[in-house]
Amino acid sequence: MAVKIRLARGGAKKKPFYQVVVADERFPRDGRFIAKLGQYDPKVDPPMVNLKEDLTLEWLRKGAQPTDTVRSLLRGSGIWAKFKEQQQGA
């Protein structure tokens, strides 16, 4: 079972809103998930990224693989750098 950190879409047509979730890669995009890590709203300026840092780092340490989009959000919020720092120290 591969676990991914990915976006689950919500919101109305032409007004997307995303939740950053941890899910088994076999589950549908907007289907069942294991944990909710935060939110991403690309429609506001600047885009709103709200993540639970400690929970996100915990799932990354457990081996959850972020998608490319989520990885860029993690880089922008500084969580990816903290994760890489922790890996170097271990």
Secondary structure, 3 states (H helix, E strand, C coil): CCEEEEEEEEEECCEEEEEEEEEECCCCCCCCCCEEEEEEECCCCCCEEEECHHHHHHHHHCCCEECHHHHHHHHHHCHHHHHHHHHHHC
